[in-house]
């Protein structure tokens, strides 16, 4: 029974800290965009072929061949 007098204030402090942490997260914008992070793992951020350096070099070579 004596331990309950120690555990109740500790639990109250933990709950108050968790509530404060939750409100801090909401106010700082942690929950503004819930969809992007879930989709980011599904899709690769590969460079499109037209923007890669090799594609630009090959395109330039093809343009030179057409000019000859």
Buried (B, 14 or more C-beta within 10 A) or exposed (E): EEEEEEEEEEEEEEEEEEEEEEEEEEEEEEEEEEEEEEEEEEEEEEEEEEEEEEEEEEEEEEEEEEEE
